[in-house]
Amino acid sequence: MLDATGAKASVGGIVNIALPLFLLALLIALCVQLLLPFVGLLVWTIIFAICFKPLHERLMKKRGLSPRWSAITIGVGLSAIVLVPTAIAAISAASSVPELVATVQSGERQVPPPPDRLKDLPIVGERAHATWTQAATDMPAFAKQYGTQIATFTKSLLSIAAGLFVAVLALVLAIVFAAICLAYSVPLRAYVKRIFARITGDEQSGEHYMDIIAATVKSVANGVIGVAFVQALLVGIGFFVVGVPGAGLLSLLAMALGVVQVPVILITLPAIIWAFAVKSTTVAIIFAIWSVIAGLSDAVLKPMMIGHGLEVPMPIILLGVIGGVMAFGLVGLFIGAVVLAVGYVLFSEWVGKSATSGDATAVPAGTKRKAK
């Protein structure tokens, strides 16, 4: 049995070990809580920095720019690409709001009458035609009857507009932070390399996994977002040439479906049916062929862009993309792909080491063990 002095010493030793561990855990928990609201911003910053690192190096080599001016050029250019179309769309929308409100309240300007073929739509055709006719013939009565629905719809539009504004602001902030990271990319990469070396146990393994993460992010950016953009561009060309109603919105929707790996036939098939119903047979057939080719373009482009130069197969990247979107939203495109890529490489290395160690201790066929 321990005496009183030994018991006190044991308790004191436990306290000396437990107290620093508790304080360390508390510090980590507070740091995580403080950084949690900025996780999405930090992830997009890392993604942009990785994706535009080749452009940054190209500007420094071919244009002779310093790292700081190259980063400033990239940051200003990307911010302008995001902000200029957003500002134009916002000004256009804001300028049309007073006119819309005046039309609804006074009824001085009439809504055009609905097309007759609206009645032919199943289930909702008759009701939609009647409602549209009332708005075209008697706007004040329409506004009075559907005032509650109009107010709810207006609040929804304002909420969506506020969400888009916050999203655009976060995107611009991520671009600015990415430009700062590019300006200090050399010391920042060395610091991250030391972190990965500490995690993996040696510097070579740490740099190997850094390269896997960077290559996976670039592969997803080119092979998922880039291919979706090209596909939506091809589909949109057909929409605009034929004159499909809402061609711009349908093109954006086609890109969104391409990003989340949903076939764009969900968009092109109704447009093809519309073309055969409205346009001539020749135009409709040409449009159908073009839409099929544009819709299948990702089957040719994805194998060329995804997994090119990686030790991770394309199906692993695609599974990570789809699962990441389902779990984390848009940023999950990259999170899911990176997690599955790193997991696949770790598993492959573990299997390889296990097989190697097993072969080293195996007894060749046709030999006998010596009796001890």
C-alpha positions in Angstrom: 0.0 0.0 0.0 1.1 3.5 -0.7 1.6 5.9 2.1 0.2 9.4 2.2 3.3 11.0 0.7 3.2 8.5 -2.3 -0.6 9.1 -2.8 -0.1 12.8 -2.9 2.8 12.4 -5.3 0.7 10.2 -7.6 -2.2 12.7 -7.5 0.2 15.6 -8.2 1.7 13.7 -11.2 -1.8 13.1 -12.6 -2.7 16.7 -12.2 0.6 17.8 -13.9 -0.2 15.7 -16.9 -4.0 16.2 -17.1 -4.0 20.0 -16.7 -1.8 20.9 -19.7 -3.7 18.4 -21.8 -7.0 20.0 -20.7 -5.7 23.5 -21.5 -4.4 22.3 -24.9 -7.8 20.7 -25.7 -9.6 23.9 -24.6 -7.3 26.1 -26.8 -7.9 23.8 -29.8 -11.7 23.9 -29.2 -11.7 27.7 -29.0 -9.6 28.0 -32.2 -12.0 25.7 -34.1 -15.0 27.6 -32.8 -13.5 30.9 -33.9 -12.5 29.6 -37.4 -15.6 27.6 -38.0 -17.6 30.5 -39.6 -14.7 31.0 -42.1 -14.2 27.4 -43.1 -16.0 27.9 -46.4 -14.1 31.1 -47.2 -10.8 29.4 -46.3 -11.5 26.4 -48.5 -12.4 28.5 -51.5 -9.3 30.6 -50.9 -7.1 27.5 -51.0 -9.0 26.3 -54.2 -8.5 29.5 -56.0 -4.8 29.8 -55.0 -4.1 26.2 -56.3 -6.1 26.7 -59.5 -4.4 30.0 -60.4 -0.9 29.1 -59.3 0.1 28.1 -62.9 -1.2 31.5 -64.2 0.8 33.2 -61.5 4.0 31.5 -62.5 3.4 32.2 -66.2 2.9 35.9 -65.5 6.2 36.0 -63.6 8.2 34.1 -66.2 6.8 35.4 -69.5 5.8 38.9 -68.4 8.5 39.5 -65.9 6.2 40.6 -63.1 7.1 40.4 -59.5 5.2 38.0 -57.3 3.2 40.9 -55.8 2.2 42.5 -59.1 1.3 39.2 -60.6 -1.0 38.4 -57.6 -2.5 41.9 -57.8 -3.2 41.4 -61.6 -4.9 38.1 -61.0 -6.9 39.4 -58.0 -8.1 42.5 -59.8 -8.9 40.6 -63.0 -10.9 37.9 -61.3 -12.7 40.4 -59.1 -13.7 42.4 -62.2 -14.9 39.2 -63.9 -17.2 38.6 -61.0 -18.3 42.1 -60.1 -18.9 43.7 -63.5 -21.6 41.2 -64.7 -23.1 41.2 -61.2 -23.3 45.0 -61.1 -24.8 45.2 -64.6 -27.5 42.6 -63.6 -28.2 44.4 -60.3 -28.6 47.8 -62.0 -30.8 46.4 -64.7 -33.0 44.6 -62.1 -33.1 47.7 -59.8 -34.2 50.0 -62.7 -37.1 47.7 -63.6 -38.5 47.4 -60.1 -40.2 50.9 -59.9 -41.8 50.3 -63.3 -43.1 46.9 -62.2 -44.5 48.3 -59.0 -46.2 51.1 -60.8 -47.7 48.7 -63.3 -49.1 46.4 -60.6 -50.5 49.3 -58.5 -52.0 51.5 -61.2 -52.7 49.2 -64.1 -51.8 51.9 -66.6 -49.6 49.5 -68.6 -51.3 46.3 -69.6 -49.7 42.9 -69.5 -49.7 41.2 -73.0 -52.4 38.5 -73.5 -51.4 34.9 -73.0 -50.7 32.7 -76.0 -53.5 30.3 -77.0 -51.4 27.2 -76.8 -51.0 27.8 -73.0 -54.4 26.1 -72.6 -53.0 22.9 -74.2 -50.6 22.3 -71.3 -51.8 19.4 -69.1 -53.1 20.0 -65.5 -52.1 23.7 -65.2 -52.9 25.0 -68.7 -56.5 26.2 -68.1 -55.8 27.8 -64.7 -52.6 29.5 -65.9 -54.4 30.9 -69.0 -57.2 32.3 -66.9 -54.9 33.9 -64.4 -52.8 35.4 -67.1 -55.9 36.7 -68.9 -57.1 38.4 -65.7 -53.8 40.1 -65.3 -53.9 41.3 -68.9 -57.4 42.6 -68.8 -57.8 44.0 -65.2 -54.5 44.5 -63.4 -55.9 46.3 -60.3 -58.3 43.5 -59.7 -55.6 40.9 -60.2 -53.3 42.7 -57.8 -56.1 42.9 -55.2 -57.0 39.2 -55.5 -53.4 37.9 -55.4 -51.9 40.6 -53.2 -50.8 38.1 -50.5 -49.1 35.9 -53.0 -47.4 38.8 -54.7 -46.1 40.0 -51.4 -44.8 36.6 -50.5 -43.2 36.2 -53.9 -41.5 39.7 -53.5 -40.1 38.7 -50.1 -38.7 35.5 -51.6 -37.1 37.5 -54.4 -35.5 39.9 -51.9 -34.3 37.0 -49.8 -32.7 35.3 -52.9 -31.2 38.6 -53.9 -29.6 39.1 -50.4 -28.3 35.5 -50.5 -26.7 36.2 -54.0 -25.2 39.4 -52.7 -23.6 37.6 -49.7 -22.4 34.8 -52.0 -20.8 37.3 -54.5 -19.1 39.1 -51.6 -17.7 35.9 -50.2 -16.4 34.9 -53.6 -14.7 38.3 -54.0 -13.1 37.9 -50.5 -11.9 34.5 -51.4 -10.3 35.8 -54.6 -8.6 38.6 -52.6 -7.3 36.2 -50.0 -6.1 33.8 -52.8 -4.2 36.7 -54.4 -2.5 37.4 -51.1 -1.6 33.7 -50.8 -0.1 33.8 -54.4 1.9 36.9 -53.5 3.6 34.9 -50.6 3.3 31.5 -52.3 7.0 30.5 -51.7 7.2 30.9 -47.9 3.6 29.8 -47.6 4.3 26.6 -49.5 7.4 25.9 -47.4 5.3 26.3 -44.2 2.6 24.0 -45.5 5.2 21.5 -46.6 6.6 21.4 -43.0 3.1 20.8 -41.7 2.6 17.9 -44.0 6.0 16.5 -43.3 5.1 16.6 -39.6 1.9 14.8 -40.2 3.2 12.1 -42.6 6.5 11.6 -40.8 9.0 12.6 -43.5 9.5 15.5 -45.9 9.2 13.3 -49.1 5.8 11.9 -48.1 4.5 15.3 -47.1 5.4 16.8 -50.5 3.9 13.8 -52.3 0.5 14.3 -50.6 0.7 18.0 -51.3 1.2 17.3 -54.9 -1.8 14.9 -54.9 -4.1 17.5 -53.3 -3.0 20.2 -55.7 -3.3 18.0 -58.8 -6.8 16.7 -57.7 -8.1 20.3 -57.2 -6.8 21.3 -60.7 -8.3 18.1 -62.2 -11.7 18.8 -60.7 -11.6 22.5 -61.7 -10.7 21.5 -65.3 -12.5 18.3 -65.7 -15.8 19.1 -63.8 -16.3 22.9 -63.9 -14.4 23.4 -67.1 -16.2 20.6 -69.0 -19.6 21.7 -67.6 -18.9 25.3 -68.9 -17.9 24.0 -72.3 -21.0 21.7 -72.4 -23.3 24.5 -71.3 -21.7 26.8 -73.9 -22.4 24.3 -76.7 -26.0 23.7 -75.5 -26.6 27.4 -75.1 -25.4 28.1 -78.7 -28.1 25.8 -79.9 -30.7 27.4 -77.6 -29.9 31.0 -78.8 -29.7 30.1 -82.5 -33.1 28.3 -82.5 -34.7 30.9 -80.2 -35.6 28.7 -77.2 -37.5 30.8 -74.6 -35.3 31.5 -71.6 -32.1 30.4 -73.4 -29.8 32.1 -71.0 -31.4 30.7 -67.9 -31.5 27.2 -69.4 -27.8 27.5 -70.3 -27.0 28.3 -66.7 -29.1 25.5 -65.5 -27.4 23.1 -67.9 -24.0 24.2 -66.4 -25.3 23.6 -62.9 -26.5 20.1 -63.8 -23.1 19.4 -65.5 -21.3 20.5 -62.3 -23.3 18.1 -60.1 -22.9 15.3 -62.7 -26.6 15.2 -63.8 -27.2 14.6 -67.5 -28.2 17.7 -69.4 -30.8 15.8 -71.3 -33.2 17.0 -68.6 -32.8 20.4 -70.2 -32.2 19.6 -73.9 -35.1 17.0 -74.2 -37.9 19.5 -73.5 -36.2 22.0 -75.8 -36.1 19.5 -78.6 -39.8 18.7 -78.1 -40.5 22.4 -78.2 -38.5 22.8 -81.4 -40.5 20.0 -83.1 -43.7 21.6 -82.0 -42.9 25.2 -83.1 -40.1 25.1 -85.7 -39.9 23.4 -89.0 -38.9 19.8 -89.2 -35.5 20.5 -90.7 -34.6 23.1 -88.1 -35.8 20.8 -85.3 -33.8 17.8 -86.6 -30.6 19.9 -86.8 -31.2 21.3 -83.4 -31.8 17.8 -82.0 -28.5 16.5 -83.5 -26.6 19.5 -82.1 -28.2 19.0 -78.7 -27.3 15.3 -78.6 -23.7 16.1 -79.6 -23.4 18.9 -77.0 -25.0 16.7 -74.3 -22.5 13.9 -75.0 -19.5 16.1 -75.2 -18.7 15.5 -71.5 -18.2 11.8 -72.2 -15.3 12.8 -74.5 -13.9 15.7 -72.5 -14.0 14.2 -69.0 -11.5 11.3 -69.6 -9.1 13.8 -71.2 -9.3 16.3 -68.2 -10.1 14.3 -65.1 -7.3 12.1 -63.6 -4.9 13.1 -66.4 -1.4 12.7 -64.9 -2.8 11.5 -61.5 -2.2 8.2 -59.8 -5.9 8.3 -58.9 -8.4 6.8 -61.4 -11.1 8.9 -62.9 -14.0 7.0 -61.2 -12.6 7.7 -57.8 -12.5 11.4 -58.6 -16.1 11.4 -59.9 -17.3 9.5 -56.9 -15.7 12.1 -54.7 -17.2 14.9 -56.7 -20.8 13.5 -56.5 -20.5 12.5 -52.9 -19.0 15.8 -51.9 -21.7 17.8 -53.6 -24.4 15.7 -51.8 -22.6 16.1 -48.4 -21.2 19.7 -48.5 -22.8 21.5 -51.4 -20.8 23.2 -54.2 -17.5 23.3 -52.2 -17.9 19.5 -51.8 -16.8 19.2 -55.5 -13.2 19.7 -54.3 -13.5 18.4 -50.7 -15.0 15.0 -51.7 -12.5 14.5 -54.6 -9.5 15.4 -52.4 -10.6 13.2 -49.5 -11.2 10.2 -51.8 -8.0 10.8 -53.7 -5.9 10.9 -50.5 -7.7 7.9 -49.1 -7.2 5.9 -52.3 -3.4 6.7 -52.3 -3.1 5.8 -48.6 -4.9 2.5 -49.2 -2.8 1.7 -52.2 0.4 2.4 -50.3 -0.8 0.2 -47.4 -1.7 -2.6 -49.8 1.6 -2.3 -51.5 3.6 -2.3 -48.3 1.6 -5.2 -47.0 2.2 -7.2 -50.1 5.9 -6.3 -50.1 6.4 -7.2 -46.5 4.5 -10.5 -47.1 6.7 -11.4 -50.0 9.8 -10.7 -48.1 8.9 -13.2 -45.4 7.3 -15.8 -47.7 9.1 -19.1 -48.4 9.7 -19.8 -52.1 7.7 -22.6 -53.6 9.4 -26.0 -53.6 11.6 -25.3 -50.6 11.2 -26.7 -47.1 11.7 -24.9 -43.8 14.6 -26.2 -41.7 13.7 -27.9 -38.5 14.9 -26.1 -35.5 
